[in-house]
Amino acid sequence: MIEIYKFGNEWQVHTAYEGAFAGTFQGIMKFCMKEIRVPEHELIAAIETMDKYGHNASHFGVNRSLLYTFDKTTKKMEN
Protein backbone atom coordinates (compact mmCIF):
# COMPACT_ATOMS: atom_id res chain seq x y z
CA MET A 1 0.00 0.00 0.00
CA ILE A 2 1.28 3.42 -0.98
CA GLU A 3 -0.61 6.68 -0.50
CA ILE A 4 0.41 10.21 -1.43
CA TYR A 5 -1.17 13.22 0.30
CA LYS A 6 -1.08 16.96 -0.35
CA PHE A 7 -1.74 19.26 2.58
CA GLY A 8 -1.18 22.86 1.55
CA ASN A 9 2.44 23.06 0.35
CA GLU A 10 3.47 19.87 2.14
CA TRP A 11 3.42 16.51 0.40
CA GLN A 12 3.51 13.18 2.20
CA VAL A 13 3.96 9.59 1.17
CA HIS A 14 2.81 6.74 3.42
CA THR A 15 3.82 3.17 2.71
CA ALA A 16 3.06 -0.13 4.37
CA TYR A 17 6.74 -1.06 4.73
CA GLU A 18 8.91 2.06 4.47
CA GLY A 19 6.87 4.26 6.81
CA ALA A 20 5.84 7.87 6.18
CA PHE A 21 7.81 10.79 4.77
CA ALA A 22 7.00 14.48 4.22
CA GLY A 23 8.56 17.14 2.04
CA THR A 24 8.26 19.23 -1.07
CA PHE A 25 6.53 18.03 -4.20
CA GLN A 26 9.86 17.44 -5.95
CA GLY A 27 11.33 15.64 -2.95
CA ILE A 28 8.39 13.29 -2.54
CA MET A 29 8.21 12.52 -6.28
CA LYS A 30 11.94 11.71 -6.38
CA PHE A 31 11.59 9.53 -3.28
CA CYS A 32 8.64 7.68 -4.81
CA MET A 33 10.53 6.99 -8.04
CA LYS A 34 13.94 6.11 -6.56
CA GLU A 35 13.18 4.47 -3.22
CA ILE A 36 9.70 3.02 -3.65
CA ARG A 37 10.05 2.48 -7.41
CA VAL A 38 6.70 3.97 -8.42
CA PRO A 39 6.81 4.51 -12.20
CA GLU A 40 6.87 8.14 -13.26
CA HIS A 41 3.82 7.71 -15.52
CA GLU A 42 1.80 6.43 -12.53
CA LEU A 43 2.78 9.49 -10.46
CA ILE A 44 1.81 11.79 -13.33
CA ALA A 45 -1.55 10.03 -13.64
CA ALA A 46 -2.10 10.40 -9.89
CA ILE A 47 -1.34 14.14 -9.86
CA GLU A 48 -3.49 14.78 -12.93
CA THR A 49 -6.41 12.79 -11.48
CA MET A 50 -6.10 14.48 -8.09
CA ASP A 51 -6.18 17.86 -9.83
CA LYS A 52 -9.12 16.89 -12.06
CA TYR A 53 -11.34 15.87 -9.12
CA GLY A 54 -10.02 18.31 -6.52
CA HIS A 55 -8.66 15.49 -4.38
CA ASN A 56 -5.67 15.66 -2.05
CA ALA A 57 -4.73 11.97 -1.91
CA SER A 58 -3.97 9.03 -4.15
CA HIS A 59 -3.76 5.32 -3.47
CA PHE A 60 -1.44 2.88 -5.25
CA GLY A 61 -1.71 -0.89 -5.22
CA VAL A 62 0.93 -3.53 -4.56
CA ASN A 63 2.11 -3.30 -8.18
CA ARG A 64 2.78 0.42 -7.65
CA SER A 65 0.01 1.41 -10.04
CA LEU A 66 -2.56 4.09 -9.33
CA LEU A 67 -5.83 2.60 -8.11
CA TYR A 68 -7.81 5.73 -7.19
CA THR A 69 -7.67 9.26 -5.80
CA PHE A 70 -9.78 10.63 -2.97
CA ASP A 71 -10.31 13.54 -0.61
CA LYS A 72 -8.43 12.69 2.58
CA THR A 73 -10.86 14.60 4.79
CA THR A 74 -14.02 12.94 3.48
CA LYS A 75 -12.60 9.70 2.03
CA LYS A 76 -14.81 10.39 -1.01
CA MET A 77 -13.52 8.37 -3.94
CA GLU A 78 -14.10 9.08 -7.62
CA ASN A 79 -12.56 7.67 -10.80
N, C-alpha and C positions, 0 to 999 in steps of 0.2 A: 504494500500500500504506500502510495506517495501522494501527498496533497500539497498544493502551492496556494498560499494566501497572500492577498494584498490588503494591507491596512494603512491607508494614507500613503505615505512615501516609503513605508517599510514593507518588504517582502519576506515571506517565510516559506520554508519547505519543511514538511514533517514526513518522516519515513518510519516504517515499521521497524527497521533494523539499525539505521544510522542515527536516529534521534531527530532533533529539530534544530534548525539553523535560521537566523534572521540576517538581513542585510539589504543592500541596494538591489535594484532590479538586475543590473549587470552581474553583480556578485552571485546572486541566487541562480541566475541562468547558467553561468559558468560552472557553478557547483553541481547543478543538475546534470549538465552534459558530461563533465569530467569525472565526478565522483560517483554519481548515481547511474550514469550512462543512459539518461533519457535522451532519445534522439531529438535533434534540433527541430525537425519538422513537427514533432509532437508538441514541443513547447510553443512553437509558433501557433499551431492550431488551438492550443489552450488559451493563449493570450487573446487571439482573435475572437474566440467563442466567448470568453469572459467579457470582453469589450462589447460584443454584439448584444448580449443579454443583460449587461449591467451587473454581472456577478463579480465576486471578489475571491473566488476559490475554484480550484480545479482538482479533479481526482483522477489518478492514473492507476491502471491495473498492474498485475504482477509482471506483465510483459512490457511495462513502461510505456504503454500507449494510453492516450487520453480516453477516459470513459465518459466523463460528464463534467460540467461546471455547475456551480451553485452559489447562492448567496449564503455566506457563512453565518450570518445572523438569523436567517429564517430557515436555512436548510432547504430552500425551494430549489428544485432541480428542473432544468429545461434543456432539451437538446433535440 
